[in-house]
Amino acid sequence: MSSLDISFLGGPRPQRGVGVVAPFDFALDRELWRWVPDDVSLHLTRTPFVPVEVSLDLARLVSEHETLSDGVRTLTAIAPEVVAYACTSGSFVGGIAGERAMCEAMTRAGAVPAVTTSGALLEALTELGVRRVALVTPYTVSVTRALEEYVAEAGTAVTGCAFMGLTRHIWKVPYRDVADMARQAVRRDADALFISCTNLPTYDVIPQLEAELRIPVLSANQVTMWAALRRLGTRAVGPYQALIDPAARIDPAARGGAALPEVPDVPEQEQQ
């Protein structure tokens, strides 16, 4: 039997690596991948399990410098070009100074640039010129207030907020609940909406909400991937989102004007 000539394939393509340190309960690996171009691979590792529900205490435990450094060191053998800490509460619980210290600790451990979800949020707000933001979180009131304080510390006004009060199984929240909370949070004077928590599914709902609310919609996983890929000099991919597609950005003065392009209906979220 003659062998099949597959030399025409020429692959596999060379890959650039993004290392991701995520909390032990992170369940949305596939969502992160949806923003990543074909020539980039994600390499994920998780923090050690601790028997604590989602809270400020958990945020502190999963973001200790030793924990982050250990996570980054597990990735060094595969030589990522950038590392990201994919956790919103864990990266805002110490305020702006705490977030910067996390990045420094990760960079020391891996000798590569580092980003965190909350740091990426502030970078995205600056990129879009946002001065007033509405917030949606799945958290309890205390964790939500900590996010409000972090955003305010960065000089951005919080115009409205809606939270779900969850302490577990956040990855099971359906898109319809996320959309309902977004409508509650957004008021007319908001320049953008941020949907917090890397364990909250958001990918497919972002273009829908942008079309309805007529403001940029940011989410935790979205800003994390956008900022990490930006460090590589490449762009995140995805359907019609203001952060990653400048053509989708709306002049605030024109928000009451022409209709936005139509986007497909949001699919039902697959329960995990």
C-alpha positions as CSV (number, residue, x, y, z in Angstrom):
1,M,0.0,0.0,0.0
2,S,1.4,3.4,-0.9
3,S,1.6,6.1,1.7
4,L,-0.4,9.3,1.4
5,D,1.6,12.4,0.6
6,I,0.7,15.0,3.2
7,S,3.7,17.3,2.6
8,F,1.4,19.9,1.2
9,L,0.0,20.5,4.7
10,G,3.2,22.2,5.8
11,G,2.1,22.3,9.4
12,P,1.6,22.5,12.2
13,R,1.8,26.3,12.3
14,P,4.3,27.8,14.8
15,Q,2.5,28.8,17.9
16,R,3.0,31.7,20.3
17,G,2.1,31.0,23.9
18,V,0.0,32.8,26.5
19,G,0.2,31.3,30.0
20,V,-2.9,31.6,32.1
21,V,-3.1,31.2,35.9
22,A,-6.7,30.7,36.9
23,P,-8.5,30.0,40.2
24,F,-9.1,26.3,41.0
25,D,-12.8,26.6,40.2
26,F,-12.4,28.3,36.8
27,A,-14.7,26.4,34.4
28,L,-14.6,28.5,31.2
29,D,-11.4,27.4,29.4
30,R,-13.3,27.1,26.2
31,E,-14.6,30.7,26.4
32,L,-11.1,32.1,26.7
33,W,-10.1,30.2,23.6
34,R,-12.8,31.9,21.5
35,W,-10.9,35.2,21.6
36,V,-7.6,33.7,20.6
37,P,-6.3,33.7,16.9
38,D,-5.1,30.4,15.4
39,D,-1.4,31.1,15.8
40,V,-1.7,31.5,19.6
41,S,-2.0,28.8,22.1
42,L,-3.2,29.1,25.7
43,H,-1.5,27.2,28.4
44,L,-3.6,27.0,31.6
45,T,-2.8,26.1,35.1
46,R,-4.9,26.5,38.3
47,T,-4.3,27.6,41.8
48,P,-4.5,24.9,44.6
49,F,-8.0,24.0,45.8
50,V,-9.2,25.7,49.0
51,P,-12.5,24.9,50.6
52,V,-13.9,28.5,50.6
53,E,-16.9,29.8,48.7
54,V,-16.6,32.9,46.5
55,S,-15.9,35.8,48.9
56,L,-13.3,38.4,49.7
57,D,-11.4,35.7,51.7
58,L,-11.3,33.5,48.7
59,A,-10.1,36.4,46.5
60,R,-7.2,36.9,48.9
61,L,-6.3,33.3,49.1
62,V,-6.1,32.7,45.3
63,S,-4.1,35.8,44.7
64,E,-1.3,35.5,47.2
65,H,2.0,36.2,45.6
66,E,3.5,32.8,46.4
67,T,0.5,31.1,44.8
68,L,0.7,33.2,41.7
69,S,4.5,32.7,41.4
70,D,4.1,29.0,41.7
71,G,1.5,29.0,39.0
72,V,3.7,31.0,36.7
73,R,6.7,28.7,37.3
74,T,4.7,25.7,36.3
75,L,4.3,27.4,32.8
76,T,8.0,28.3,32.3
77,A,8.9,25.0,30.7
78,I,6.6,25.8,27.7
79,A,8.0,29.3,27.5
80,P,4.9,31.5,27.1
81,E,5.6,35.1,25.9
82,V,3.1,36.6,28.4
83,V,1.3,35.4,31.5
84,A,-2.2,36.4,32.6
85,Y,-3.9,36.0,35.9
86,A,-7.5,35.2,35.0
87,C,-9.4,36.3,38.1
88,T,-11.2,39.6,38.6
89,S,-11.9,39.6,42.3
90,G,-8.4,38.1,43.1
91,S,-6.8,41.0,41.2
92,F,-8.9,43.9,42.6
93,V,-9.1,42.8,46.2
94,G,-5.8,44.6,47.0
95,G,-6.6,47.8,45.1
96,I,-4.5,49.3,42.4
97,A,-1.3,48.9,44.3
98,G,-2.1,45.3,45.0
99,E,-2.8,44.6,41.3
100,R,0.5,46.1,40.3
101,A,2.4,44.1,42.9
102,M,0.8,40.9,41.5
103,C,2.0,41.7,38.0
104,E,5.5,42.3,39.4
105,A,5.5,39.0,41.3
106,M,4.4,37.1,38.2
107,T,7.0,38.8,36.0
108,R,9.7,38.0,38.5
109,A,8.6,34.3,38.5
110,G,8.4,34.0,34.7
111,A,10.6,36.7,33.3
112,V,7.8,37.7,30.9
113,P,5.2,40.5,30.8
114,A,2.2,39.8,33.1
115,V,-1.4,41.0,33.1
116,T,-4.3,40.5,35.4
117,T,-8.0,40.7,34.7
118,S,-8.6,43.8,36.8
119,G,-5.5,45.6,35.4
120,A,-6.8,44.7,31.9
121,L,-10.1,46.3,32.8
122,L,-8.5,49.6,33.6
123,E,-6.5,49.4,30.4
124,A,-9.7,48.7,28.4
125,L,-11.5,51.6,30.0
126,T,-8.6,53.9,29.1
127,E,-8.6,52.5,25.5
128,L,-12.2,53.3,25.1
129,G,-12.1,56.7,26.9
130,V,-14.6,55.5,29.5
131,R,-15.2,57.9,32.4
132,R,-18.5,56.4,33.7
133,V,-19.1,52.7,33.9
134,A,-22.0,50.4,34.9
135,L,-21.1,47.1,36.6
136,V,-22.7,43.7,36.7
137,T,-21.3,41.0,39.0
138,P,-22.3,37.5,40.2
139,Y,-20.8,38.3,43.6
140,T,-22.1,39.0,47.1
141,V,-22.5,42.6,48.1
142,S,-19.1,42.8,49.9
143,V,-17.2,41.6,46.8
144,T,-19.2,43.9,44.6
145,R,-18.4,46.9,46.7
146,A,-14.7,46.0,46.5
147,L,-14.9,46.2,42.7
148,E,-16.7,49.5,42.9
149,E,-13.9,50.9,45.1
150,Y,-11.2,49.6,42.8
151,V,-12.8,51.3,39.7
152,A,-13.4,54.5,41.7
153,E,-9.8,54.5,42.8
154,A,-8.8,54.5,39.1
155,G,-10.8,57.6,38.6
156,T,-13.8,56.1,36.9
157,A,-17.3,56.8,38.2
158,V,-19.7,53.9,38.8
159,T,-23.1,55.0,37.5
160,G,-25.0,51.8,38.3
161,C,-24.5,48.3,39.6
162,A,-26.4,45.0,39.7
163,F,-25.2,41.9,41.4
164,M,-26.4,38.3,41.8
165,G,-25.2,37.4,45.3
166,L,-23.7,34.0,44.3
167,T,-21.0,32.1,46.2
168,R,-20.7,29.0,44.0
169,H,-21.4,27.6,40.5
170,I,-21.1,30.9,38.8
171,W,-20.2,29.3,35.5
172,K,-23.7,27.8,35.3
173,V,-25.4,31.3,35.0
174,P,-27.3,31.5,31.7
175,Y,-27.0,34.3,29.3
176,R,-30.5,35.5,29.8
177,D,-29.7,36.2,33.5
178,V,-26.5,38.2,32.5
179,A,-28.6,40.2,30.1
180,D,-31.3,41.0,32.7
181,M,-28.7,42.2,35.1
182,A,-27.1,44.4,32.5
183,R,-30.4,46.1,31.8
184,Q,-30.8,46.8,35.5
185,A,-27.3,48.2,35.9
186,V,-27.1,50.5,32.9
187,R,-28.4,54.1,33.1
188,R,-28.3,56.7,30.4
189,D,-25.1,58.3,31.6
190,A,-22.9,55.2,31.5
191,D,-20.1,55.2,28.8
192,A,-19.7,51.4,29.1
193,L,-20.8,48.3,30.9
194,F,-18.4,45.9,32.6
195,I,-19.5,42.3,33.4
196,S,-17.2,41.0,36.1
197,C,-15.9,37.5,37.0
198,T,-13.9,35.2,34.7
199,N,-16.2,32.4,35.7
200,L,-19.3,34.1,34.3
201,P,-20.1,33.2,30.6
202,T,-20.3,36.3,28.4
203,Y,-18.8,35.7,25.0
204,D,-22.0,35.4,22.9
205,V,-24.0,38.0,24.8
206,I,-21.5,40.9,24.3
207,P,-22.6,41.9,20.8
208,Q,-26.2,41.5,21.7
209,L,-25.9,43.9,24.6
210,E,-23.8,46.4,22.7
211,A,-26.6,46.5,20.0
212,E,-29.3,47.0,22.6
213,L,-27.6,49.3,25.1
214,R,-25.5,51.2,22.5
215,I,-22.4,51.4,24.6
216,P,-19.3,49.2,24.7
217,V,-19.7,46.0,26.8
218,L,-16.7,44.6,28.5
219,S,-16.3,41.3,30.3
220,A,-13.7,39.8,32.5
221,N,-12.5,37.1,30.1
222,Q,-12.7,39.5,27.1
223,V,-10.4,42.1,28.6
224,T,-8.0,39.5,29.9
225,M,-7.5,38.0,26.5
226,W,-7.4,41.4,24.8
227,A,-4.7,42.7,27.1
228,A,-2.6,39.5,26.9
229,L,-2.7,39.3,23.2
230,R,-2.0,43.0,22.9
231,R,1.3,42.3,24.7
232,L,2.1,39.9,21.8
233,G,1.4,42.6,19.3
234,T,-1.6,40.8,18.0
235,R,-5.4,41.2,18.3
236,A,-8.2,39.2,19.9
237,V,-10.8,37.9,17.6
238,G,-14.6,37.8,18.0
239,P,-17.9,39.0,16.6
240,Y,-18.6,42.8,16.6
241,Q,-17.3,43.9,20.0
242,A,-16.2,47.5,20.6
243,L,-13.1,46.7,22.5
244,I,-11.6,44.4,19.8
245,D,-13.2,46.0,16.7
246,P,-12.8,49.7,16.3
247,A,-15.5,49.6,13.6
248,A,-18.0,48.6,16.4
249,R,-17.3,51.7,18.5
250,I,-20.1,54.3,18.6
251,D,-19.6,58.0,19.1
252,P,-21.5,58.9,22.3
253,A,-23.1,61.8,20.5
254,A,-24.6,59.5,17.9
255,R,-26.1,56.9,20.2
256,G,-29.6,58.0,19.5
257,G,-29.1,58.0,15.8
258,A,-28.7,55.3,13.2
259,A,-29.4,51.7,14.0
260,L,-26.5,49.3,14.6
261,P,-25.8,46.3,12.3
262,E,-27.9,43.3,13.2
263,V,-26.3,40.5,15.1
264,P,-27.4,36.9,15.4
265,D,-29.6,35.7,18.3
266,V,-27.8,34.7,21.4
267,P,-27.6,30.9,21.5
268,E,-28.7,29.1,24.6
269,Q,-25.8,28.6,27.0
270,E,-24.5,25.1,27.3
271,Q,-24.8,24.0,30.9
272,Q,-21.7,22.5,32.4
